[in-house]
Amino acid sequence: MAMHGKIVTTLELKSSAEKFYKVWRSQSFHVPKHASKHIQGVDVHAGDWETAGSIRIWQYTIGGKPEVFKEEVSFDDENRIITINGLEGDIMKLYKRFMLILLFI
């Protein structure tokens, strides 16, 4: 039996939506510096830091266990939306399909 659904949450940040969008869109290599307890690294596997369709690999820790996530990213600059499509990694053991949509408003 397949399960379908989505989780929606809102986070208040101490920075502007524009700054956060810029970091996640084209400077995500900075994220491990600011969240090193949870995210140890991110590398470009194909493409670059700014091009839609680029593939990134994240190294992170959950519950003390190191994990990996491979994603393909796309961008909607007009609406400040980033779509992350899961390709491989530990989370894909739990989900057949994993998509994260970040909306910066």
Secondary structure, 3 states (H helix, E strand, C coil): CCCCCCCCCCCCCCCCHHHHHHHHHHCHHHHHHHCCCCEEEEEEEECCCCCCCCEEEEEEEECCEEEEEEEEEEEECCCCEEEEEEEEEHHHHCCCCCEEEEECC
